[in-house]
Amino acid sequence: MFNIVHNFPDSLPRGLCPLCVSLIQPRHEESGGPNQTIIVEEHPLYPVVRWMEHLDYTLAKLEQEYLQKIDSALASSHSMRLIPDIESAYLRDRIAAHQTFDKNTQQYKASLSEKRV
């Protein structure tokens, strides 16, 4: 897919395609010269970049949540019985997040192909 880039002053993520080296940007302003501002429209694939950013955030949040559950399970007396359940729930939620991302991406691709017709 895309590499996510975060080092822009407006704090919005950008996507960088490793195959064609395209920068996938949101709608933004660029300086066109002295006292001139140009509005650059959002790249057609920018929604995919937003979904990738959201997927990264969701997976990091899931990982943190389940690590806390494992830590608390290890602190309790019946820890070894809880860890497999916690791990399977983590994997299930992680797979669900990926499936949601894939579904959104497929729907967006379908809407792009409909617009071309």
N, C-alpha and C positions, 0 to 999 in steps of 0.2 A: 504494500500500500504506500503510504507516505511517511516520511520522517516529520515529526512535529518539532517546530522551531518556536522558542519562547522569548527570544532576545529582541523584542521590538518595544518601543517606548509606550505604545498603547496597551500593552499587556495582553493583546489578543493572539491566540495561537495562529501560526501559519503552517502550511504543509509544503514539504519539499519532495518532489517526485524523484527518486533515485534513478529512474530510467531515462526520463527526458529532461531532467533538471529544471522543471517548471516550479515556480513559486506560486502557491495557491493562497491567495490573500483575501481578507474580508474587504468590504467597502471601506475605503479610506481616502484621506486627502494627501496629495503630493504637491510639492512646490513646483510650479511651472516657470518660475523666474521671479524677478522682482515684483512684489505686490500682486502675484497671480497664484491662485490655488486651483488645482485640478482635482475633481472628484473621480476616483477610480472605482468602478463598480466591482462587486464581489465576483470572484472567480466561480464558474458554474459548479466546480467540485468542492467548494468551501464547506457545504453542509457535511460532507464526509469527514473533513478535518475536524469540525465541531463534534461529530459523533465519536471520532477517535479520541479526542481530548476527554470527552465525557466517559468513554470506556476506560481510559487510563485512570481517571479519578475514581470511578466506581470500583475498579479492581484494587486500587491502593486502599480505599476505604474498607473493602471486604477483608483484605489481608490484615489490616490493623485490627479490625473487629474480631476476627477469628484468632489472631495471636493473643489478644487479651483473654478470650475464652479459654484458650489452651493454658495460658499462665494461671488463670484462676482454677482450672481443673487440676493442674499440677500442684497447686497449693492445698487442694482438698485431699481428704483421705482416700477417696475412690477415684483417683485421677486416671489410672490406666484404662478403666472401662469407658470413660467419657471421650477420650482423645479420638478413637476411630469415628465416633458419631460426629464430632466437631469437624474432623477432616473431611468426611463425606458431605456434610452440609456445606462446607466451604467450596468444595469442588462442584457441587450442584449449583450453587449460586454463581460461581465463576463461569460455568458453562452457560447458564441462563443469560448472563450479561453479554457473552460473545454471541449467543443466538439472537438477542435483541439487536445488537450491532449489525449482524449479518442481514437480518430482516429489514432494518432501516436502509441499509445500503442497497439491497435488491430493489426495494420500493422506489428509492431515488433513481436508480439506473433505469427502471421501467418508466418513470415519469420523464426522464431525459429523452428516452427513445420515442415516447409519445409526442413530445414537443417538436422533434425533428420531422415527424411525418406531416 
